[in-house]
Amino acid sequence: MTLHLPGGATSTGTGVERAVAAMVSGKPVVLADDRTARANGFLVMAAETVTTGSAAFFVRHSSGLLCVALPGAECDRLDLPAMTGAANDPDGLAACVTVDAASGISTGISAHDRARTVALLANPESSEADFIRPGHVIPVRAAEGGVFRRDGVAEAAADLARAAGRRPVALFAALDSALTPTELAHGAELDAFARAHGLVTVSISDVIAHRLSTEPLVSRKVTARLPLQAGVTRTVGYHGLVDGAEHLALVVGRPRDGEDVPVHIHLECLTGDVFGSLRCECRYRLDRALATITAEGTGVVVYLRPSGTAGHRGSAVGRFDTGRMLSSVAAHILRDLGVRSVQLLTDNVGHRAALQDRGLPTRIHGLAVAAIS
Ligand SMILES: [Zn+2]
């Protein structure tokens, strides 16, 4: 069985920083939904900066459905239950009952009226009584944890608003195509649209990469001396700040001033690590890495224990790329331990990319086990 920890971040984050700056100043940005090859586009802005003019811009260039991503706690506080009892949206969009502002509007559908409704949804002073239901704006419950929990448009939009120092409440709408008016805008048309209107384009992947590279993912909790069959290690425990997972680093020696440190990144596998299951190579790789590191008198085993079910894990699960998150967690741990460059004891493309993206030059150790797909 193979262990697959795919890709590291490739974005420099520059695009996200420009998008965040735009949202700080109350401008919309174009968000490409690059989860699919078609990559439809969305207009996004921080909801608390919406004006009648910007709402009119959204209506003019979109399909006309204006959505507002909100944290679940805000949906609960404002009494915005799910639109349907048993949602079956294939995209998993958690739409709530539609709303209009309870006062200060006429029919509710004009840009003026919807701007007022959107602004009220973003206002911490608002209460459930400030809205009538149904209405012409669709609140959407954004997953807690944002794109780290679900790589959706609502989550990316809310994450961008939060990064801009705004409330994590974001107006978004699917961009219509001007070239093919019967379809949504996608691909190269998004860049052309953004250029024509002086907007920044980012993708959901950009938002994920930016968060992975800029946010602290772990905090160091405890250090203990741990004698093993292979030799004495220093064990350092880390707490995952995103998922609450508990990870370990087994450190041997004083890793060579942080340069060229032999490293094995291991994903917890109950059946392999504990019982020596022969269905996978986890135990073999772990034993071999510990033996190599002990023989060299220096090195680190990063033992990743993702939250969720135990047992051997194959490729990443769920909508968010768990493997990519774990590779970034490993990079954070190694940097915390003072490692500055790495010799990997397993040849894993995803790990190499993630470590290098985090500024850790990485090469493959001479005794590395065969490449993992
Ligand atoms: Zn295994």
Residues whose N, C-alpha, C, O or C-beta is under 5 A from the ligand:
A	BS01	ZN	C269 G272 C280 C282 H312
